[in-house]
Amino acid sequence: GATASKAQDGAVHISLSNVDLENSNEVTVDLSGLGMKSIAGRILTCKAITDKNTFEQPDVVKPADFKGAKLKNGKLAVKMPPMSIVALELRLILYEGLPVRMCNGVRTGRFVFLK
């Protein structure tokens, strides 16, 4: 499954899930025409489908930094391990409130970077 939303501060949040118990899954999202500043991600996964947190072992299943998202040629590729949920935050470069367009691979104009 997948969801996407845009926050008031301009950040785009994408959440993806891989419910396959054995196989990784790669998702590609076409972001052509959007100027990317950064991608940050968190992942929630486990070693076995029966894993759970208990009072004795509260950190068996816990969020961790996710480095499996890559941006190349305007496409976001996300490789998710089995049994995982990935949450990404994308920060965009804006030009006068609109996504920056590329001209022969070069960004033009004055940029405003969102924090």
C-alpha positions in Angstrom: 0.0 0.0 0.0 1.0 3.6 -0.4 0.0 7.1 0.8 1.2 10.6 0.0 0.5 13.9 1.6 1.9 17.5 1.6 2.4 19.3 4.8 1.8 23.0 5.4 5.6 23.6 5.4 5.8 22.1 1.9 7.3 18.7 2.8 5.9 15.8 1.0 5.4 12.6 3.0 5.2 9.2 1.3 4.4 6.0 3.2 4.9 2.6 1.6 4.4 -0.9 2.8 5.7 -4.3 1.7 3.5 -7.0 3.1 5.4 -9.8 1.3 6.8 -12.2 3.9 9.8 -13.3 1.9 10.6 -10.9 -1.0 11.9 -7.4 -1.3 9.8 -4.9 -3.3 11.0 -2.0 -5.4 8.7 1.0 -6.0 9.5 3.8 -8.5 7.8 7.2 -8.3 8.1 9.6 -11.2 8.9 13.0 -9.8 10.0 14.7 -13.1 9.9 18.4 -12.9 10.3 18.6 -9.1 13.5 19.9 -7.7 14.5 17.7 -4.8 16.5 19.1 -1.9 16.6 16.0 0.3 15.1 12.7 1.1 14.9 11.3 4.7 13.4 8.0 5.6 12.5 5.8 8.5 11.7 2.1 8.4 9.8 -0.3 10.6 10.6 -4.0 10.0 11.2 -7.3 11.8 13.1 -10.5 11.3 10.0 -12.8 11.8 6.3 -12.1 11.3 5.7 -13.2 14.9 8.1 -10.6 16.3 6.6 -8.3 18.9 7.6 -5.9 21.6 7.0 -6.9 25.2 7.7 -5.3 28.6 10.8 -7.5 28.8 11.9 -6.8 25.3 10.5 -3.4 24.2 12.8 -2.9 21.2 12.4 -6.0 19.1 10.4 -4.0 16.5 11.4 -0.4 16.4 11.9 2.4 13.8 15.3 2.9 12.2 16.9 5.2 9.6 16.2 4.1 6.1 18.8 4.5 3.3 17.0 2.5 0.6 15.5 5.5 -1.3 17.5 7.0 -4.2 16.7 9.8 -6.6 18.0 9.5 -10.2 16.8 11.3 -13.4 13.7 12.6 -11.7 12.6 9.2 -10.4 12.5 8.1 -6.8 13.4 4.4 -6.4 12.6 2.8 -3.0 13.8 -0.8 -2.2 11.9 -2.2 0.7 12.8 -5.4 2.5 10.1 -8.0 3.3 7.6 -7.2 6.1 8.3 -3.5 6.2 6.8 0.0 6.4 8.8 2.9 5.0 8.0 6.6 5.7 9.8 9.2 3.5 10.0 12.9 3.8 10.9 14.8 0.7 11.9 18.4 0.7 11.4 20.3 -2.5 13.1 23.3 -4.1 10.5 25.9 -5.0 10.6 28.8 -7.5 7.9 31.4 -6.9 5.7 28.8 -5.3 6.0 26.4 -8.2 8.2 23.3 -8.7 11.5 24.3 -10.4 11.7 23.1 -14.0 14.9 21.7 -15.5 16.3 23.2 -18.7 18.9 20.9 -20.4 19.6 19.4 -17.0 20.3 22.8 -15.3 18.1 24.5 -12.8 17.5 28.1 -13.6 16.2 31.0 -11.6 16.3 32.0 -7.9 15.6 29.1 -5.5 13.9 29.1 -2.2 14.9 26.1 -0.1 12.3 24.9 2.4 13.5 24.1 5.9 
